[in-house]
Amino acid sequence: MKLIVQVDGGDSKGIIPAFLFNWIEQKTGHSMNKRVSMYSGASTGAVITGAKAIGLTGERIYTSYTTDVINWFKKDRKHWYNPVSWFRPAFDRKDFYRGLEQAIGTGLMKAVEVPCVSVAMGLCKGGSHFIKSWDTADGNRKLIDTISWSALSAAWYFGGISVADYKWSYRDVETDEVKDRVGEVFQDGGQGVNCCTAMFDLIESVAKGWEKEEVHIVSFGCGAPKPKDAYKSLKEAERMSYLRETFQFIGQAREESIPLQVGACEYVSASRKDIKFHRIDCTLPKAAQKFGDIEHKDLFIEKAKALTARIPLELFQ
């Protein structure tokens, strides 16, 4: 059996999957790394899965999220009364980077105990890059750097990260030729709100032929909006103005990221005995959806405790 663990983005709401990682290890009495075949994550999910892949305990990760991460997010640098602050990132990336460096060190991505992948949006490419520990070039990067590209580059909150020597390629649609490029500016953890890497996991597992042994993908969310906040009634949709329709269309691809990927994985899982998908997520009130929210720490923990009943613990035994 192959077990893949995936974690969404969600900034401080990473407390939820961090709690569950710690709970799993407390219940099984051993590191998740003994059972997991691959980790993947976006943004805060890249931090959690990267830290786990390099060997940090679930307890260490959870403790960091409920103390260090909370303290880092307290230092909001934007203030309504200071116009100068409107034009700088909301948070100081150095605080987060130094803290991560102390926790996971400066080891290379290829040195992880379990293969891992993170996703980051590139402004040069105009799309998402998947950074893989087993890739020849990516593997020689510092894990902390590849995590930062995904987790510490969001516009408005941290600002983009320029990597002059990052190599990537694209396919010329007219000649079908694969062409190489050098240089990228990373901004945010992939294309999508709380971008999900579940689709990548599904494709990668099939590409590796893992389904011949049976594949389980355990996907952890960081809290989704309640239906009343996420969906509109027929009457509300019919009354939308042309301008509002246009603005909603602009963000459509981002909003669809998780529903499309989760839906695709659930569809494949329902029709294949050799691939099983387990989605672990909860809903949060609109007030708790704010980026870097620290006021609802106790709510996140309460939600995580309720989710323990849905963990397929037998996969981690």
C-alpha positions as CSV (number, residue, x, y, z in Angstrom):
1,M,0.0,0.0,0.0
2,K,1.1,3.6,-0.8
3,L,0.0,6.4,1.5
4,I,0.0,10.0,0.3
5,V,-0.6,12.8,2.7
6,Q,-1.7,16.2,1.3
7,V,-2.3,19.5,3.2
8,D,-4.0,22.7,1.8
9,G,-2.9,26.2,2.3
10,G,-4.6,28.3,5.0
11,D,-2.0,30.5,6.8
12,S,-2.6,30.4,10.6
13,K,-5.4,27.9,10.1
14,G,-2.6,25.3,9.6
15,I,-3.2,24.8,13.3
16,I,-6.0,22.4,12.2
17,P,-3.8,19.9,10.2
18,A,-0.9,20.4,12.6
19,F,-3.1,19.3,15.5
20,L,-4.2,16.2,13.5
21,F,-0.6,15.3,12.6
22,N,0.2,15.4,16.3
23,W,-2.9,13.4,17.2
24,I,-2.1,10.7,14.7
25,E,1.4,10.2,16.1
26,Q,0.2,10.2,19.7
27,K,-2.3,7.5,18.8
28,T,0.0,5.3,16.8
29,G,3.1,5.8,18.9
30,H,5.4,6.4,16.0
31,S,6.2,8.9,13.3
32,M,3.9,9.3,10.3
33,N,7.0,8.9,8.2
34,K,7.1,5.2,8.8
35,R,3.9,4.8,6.8
36,V,3.7,7.8,4.4
37,S,5.1,7.4,0.9
38,M,4.8,11.0,-0.2
39,Y,3.8,14.4,1.2
40,S,2.5,17.4,-0.7
41,G,1.3,20.8,0.3
42,A,0.7,24.4,-0.6
43,S,1.5,27.5,1.4
44,T,1.0,26.6,5.1
45,G,0.5,23.0,3.9
46,A,4.0,23.1,2.4
47,V,5.4,24.2,5.7
48,I,3.7,21.3,7.6
49,T,4.4,18.6,5.1
50,G,8.0,19.8,4.5
51,A,8.7,19.9,8.2
52,K,7.2,16.4,8.6
53,A,9.2,15.1,5.6
54,I,12.5,16.3,7.0
55,G,11.7,14.5,10.3
56,L,10.1,17.0,12.7
57,T,7.6,15.4,15.1
58,G,3.9,16.2,14.9
59,E,4.1,17.5,18.4
60,R,6.9,20.0,17.4
61,I,5.0,21.2,14.4
62,Y,1.8,21.7,16.4
63,T,3.6,23.5,19.2
64,S,5.2,25.8,16.7
65,Y,1.8,26.7,15.1
66,T,0.1,27.4,18.5
67,T,3.0,29.6,19.8
68,D,5.6,30.8,17.2
69,V,3.3,31.2,14.2
70,I,0.7,33.0,16.3
71,N,3.3,35.4,17.6
72,W,4.6,36.1,14.0
73,F,1.1,36.9,12.8
74,K,0.6,39.3,15.7
75,K,3.1,41.7,14.0
76,D,0.8,43.1,11.3
77,R,2.7,46.0,9.6
78,K,-0.3,47.6,7.9
79,H,-2.2,50.2,9.8
80,W,-5.2,52.2,8.5
81,Y,-3.8,55.4,10.1
82,N,-0.4,55.1,8.4
83,P,-0.6,55.5,4.6
84,V,3.0,54.5,4.2
85,S,2.2,51.1,5.6
86,W,-0.4,50.5,2.8
87,F,2.4,50.1,0.3
88,R,4.5,47.4,2.2
89,P,3.8,43.8,2.9
90,A,1.6,43.1,5.9
91,F,4.1,40.8,7.5
92,D,7.9,40.7,7.8
93,R,9.0,37.6,6.0
94,K,12.3,37.6,7.9
95,D,10.5,36.6,11.2
96,F,8.9,33.6,9.6
97,Y,12.0,32.6,7.7
98,R,14.2,32.7,10.7
99,G,11.7,30.7,12.8
100,L,11.4,28.1,10.1
101,E,15.2,27.9,9.7
102,Q,15.6,27.3,13.4
103,A,13.0,24.5,13.2
104,I,14.0,22.6,10.0
105,G,17.5,23.8,9.4
106,T,19.1,24.4,6.1
107,G,19.2,20.9,4.7
108,L,18.6,20.2,1.0
109,M,15.2,19.1,-0.3
110,K,16.7,15.8,-1.4
111,A,17.7,15.0,2.2
112,V,14.1,14.5,3.4
113,E,13.1,11.2,5.0
114,V,10.0,11.0,2.8
115,P,9.6,12.4,-0.7
116,C,7.7,15.7,-0.7
117,V,6.4,18.3,-3.1
118,S,5.2,21.9,-2.7
119,V,3.5,24.2,-5.2
120,A,4.1,27.9,-5.9
121,M,2.7,30.4,-8.4
122,G,5.2,31.9,-10.7
123,L,4.7,35.3,-12.3
124,C,7.0,34.6,-15.2
125,K,5.2,31.4,-16.0
126,G,1.8,32.8,-15.1
127,G,1.0,29.5,-13.5
128,S,1.9,27.0,-10.8
129,H,5.3,25.2,-10.4
130,F,5.5,21.9,-8.6
131,I,8.8,21.7,-6.7
132,K,9.7,18.0,-6.0
133,S,12.3,16.6,-3.7
134,W,13.2,13.9,-6.1
135,D,13.7,16.3,-9.0
136,T,17.5,16.7,-9.9
137,A,17.4,20.5,-9.8
138,D,14.8,21.0,-7.1
139,G,16.4,18.4,-4.8
140,N,19.6,20.5,-4.6
141,R,17.6,23.5,-3.2
142,K,17.3,24.2,0.5
143,L,14.1,22.8,1.8
144,I,13.4,26.0,3.7
145,D,13.7,28.0,0.4
146,T,11.3,25.9,-1.5
147,I,8.8,26.0,1.4
148,S,9.2,29.8,1.4
149,W,8.4,30.1,-2.3
150,S,5.0,28.6,-1.5
151,A,4.3,29.8,2.0
152,L,6.0,33.2,2.3
153,S,5.5,34.9,-1.1
154,A,1.8,35.9,-1.1
155,A,1.0,39.3,-2.6
156,W,0.0,41.9,0.0
157,Y,1.0,39.7,2.9
158,F,4.7,39.0,2.2
159,G,5.6,40.0,-1.4
160,G,7.1,38.0,-4.2
161,I,10.3,36.1,-4.0
162,S,12.7,36.4,-7.0
163,V,14.9,33.4,-7.8
164,A,17.2,34.3,-10.7
165,D,18.6,30.8,-11.3
166,Y,15.4,28.8,-11.1
167,K,15.1,26.7,-14.2
168,W,11.7,25.7,-15.7
169,S,10.3,24.7,-19.1
170,Y,7.2,25.2,-21.2
171,R,5.8,23.6,-24.3
172,D,5.5,25.6,-27.5
173,V,2.0,24.8,-28.7
174,E,2.9,25.5,-32.4
175,T,6.0,23.3,-32.6
176,D,5.3,21.0,-29.7
177,E,8.9,21.7,-28.6
178,V,9.8,21.9,-24.9
179,K,11.7,25.0,-24.2
180,D,13.7,26.0,-21.2
181,R,13.7,29.2,-19.3
182,V,15.7,30.6,-16.3
183,G,14.4,32.9,-13.6
184,E,11.1,33.1,-11.7
185,V,9.3,35.3,-9.3
186,F,7.2,33.3,-6.9
187,Q,4.0,34.7,-5.5
188,D,1.6,32.6,-3.5
189,G,1.2,28.9,-3.1
190,G,-0.2,28.0,-6.5
191,Q,-3.2,29.0,-8.5
192,G,-6.2,28.8,-6.2
193,V,-7.5,30.0,-2.9
194,N,-5.8,27.6,-0.4
195,C,-4.5,25.8,-3.4
196,C,-4.9,22.0,-3.2
197,T,-2.2,19.6,-4.5
198,A,-4.6,16.6,-4.5
199,M,-4.7,16.4,-8.3
200,F,-1.0,16.3,-8.5
201,D,-0.9,13.4,-6.0
202,L,-3.5,11.5,-8.0
203,I,-1.5,12.0,-11.3
204,E,1.8,11.2,-9.7
205,S,0.6,8.0,-8.1
206,V,-0.7,6.7,-11.4
207,A,2.5,7.8,-13.2
208,K,4.5,5.8,-10.7
209,G,2.3,2.8,-11.0
210,W,1.5,2.9,-7.3
211,E,-2.2,2.0,-7.9
212,K,-1.0,-1.6,-8.5
213,E,-0.3,-1.8,-4.8
214,E,-3.4,0.3,-3.7
215,V,-3.1,4.0,-3.1
216,H,-4.7,6.0,-0.3
217,I,-4.6,9.8,-0.5
218,V,-5.4,11.5,2.8
219,S,-6.2,15.2,2.1
220,F,-6.3,17.7,5.0
221,G,-8.1,21.0,4.6
222,C,-7.6,24.1,6.7
223,G,-11.3,25.1,7.1
224,A,-13.7,26.0,4.3
225,P,-16.4,28.7,4.3
226,K,-19.9,27.7,5.4
227,P,-22.3,27.0,2.5
228,K,-24.2,30.3,3.3
229,D,-21.0,32.2,2.8
230,A,-19.7,30.2,-0.2
231,Y,-22.8,29.8,-2.3
232,K,-25.5,32.1,-3.6
233,S,-29.2,31.5,-3.9
234,L,-30.9,31.5,-7.4
235,K,-32.5,34.9,-6.7
236,E,-29.2,36.4,-5.5
237,A,-27.4,35.2,-8.6
238,E,-30.1,36.5,-10.9
239,R,-29.8,39.9,-9.3
240,M,-26.0,40.2,-9.7
241,S,-25.0,43.3,-11.6
242,Y,-22.9,43.2,-14.7
243,L,-19.9,44.7,-12.8
244,R,-20.2,42.2,-10.0
245,E,-20.4,39.3,-12.5
246,T,-17.3,40.5,-14.1
247,F,-15.3,40.8,-10.9
248,Q,-16.5,37.3,-9.8
249,F,-15.3,35.9,-13.1
250,I,-11.8,37.3,-12.6
251,G,-11.3,35.1,-9.5
252,Q,-13.3,32.1,-10.7
253,A,-10.2,29.9,-11.3
254,R,-8.9,30.5,-7.9
255,E,-12.1,29.8,-6.1
256,E,-12.6,26.6,-8.1
257,S,-9.2,25.1,-7.3
258,I,-10.1,22.9,-4.3
259,P,-13.7,21.9,-5.3
260,L,-12.4,20.8,-8.7
261,Q,-9.4,18.8,-7.4
262,V,-11.3,17.2,-4.5
263,G,-14.2,16.4,-6.8
264,A,-11.9,14.8,-9.3
265,C,-10.2,12.6,-6.7
266,E,-13.5,11.6,-5.2
267,Y,-14.8,10.6,-8.6
268,V,-11.8,8.5,-9.4
269,S,-11.9,6.9,-5.9
270,A,-15.5,6.0,-6.3
271,S,-14.8,4.1,-9.5
272,R,-11.5,2.5,-8.7
273,K,-10.9,-0.1,-6.0
274,D,-7.1,0.6,-6.1
275,I,-7.2,4.3,-5.4
276,K,-9.0,5.7,-2.3
277,F,-9.4,9.4,-1.4
278,H,-10.0,10.6,2.1
279,R,-10.9,14.3,2.6
280,I,-10.6,15.7,6.1
281,D,-11.9,19.2,6.4
282,C,-14.4,21.4,8.3
283,T,-16.3,24.7,7.9
284,L,-15.4,28.0,9.6
285,P,-17.5,31.1,10.0
286,K,-16.6,34.1,7.8
287,A,-15.0,35.9,10.6
288,A,-12.4,33.1,11.0
289,Q,-11.4,33.1,7.3
290,K,-9.2,36.2,7.5
291,F,-5.6,35.7,6.5
292,G,-3.3,35.3,9.5
293,D,-6.3,35.1,11.9
294,I,-5.1,34.5,15.5
295,E,-8.2,35.5,17.4
296,H,-9.9,32.1,16.5
297,K,-7.1,29.9,17.7
298,D,-9.3,28.0,20.1
299,L,-12.0,27.5,17.5
300,F,-9.4,26.0,15.1
301,I,-8.3,23.6,17.9
302,E,-11.9,22.7,18.7
303,K,-12.6,22.0,15.0
304,A,-9.5,19.8,14.8
305,K,-10.5,17.8,17.8
306,A,-13.9,17.0,16.1
307,L,-12.1,16.0,12.9
308,T,-10.2,13.2,14.7
309,A,-13.3,11.0,14.4
310,R,-12.8,11.1,10.6
311,I,-9.1,10.2,10.5
312,P,-8.5,6.7,8.9
313,L,-6.1,5.9,11.6
314,E,-5.6,2.3,10.5
315,L,-3.6,3.6,7.5
316,F,-1.0,5.1,9.8
317,Q,-0.7,2.2,12.2
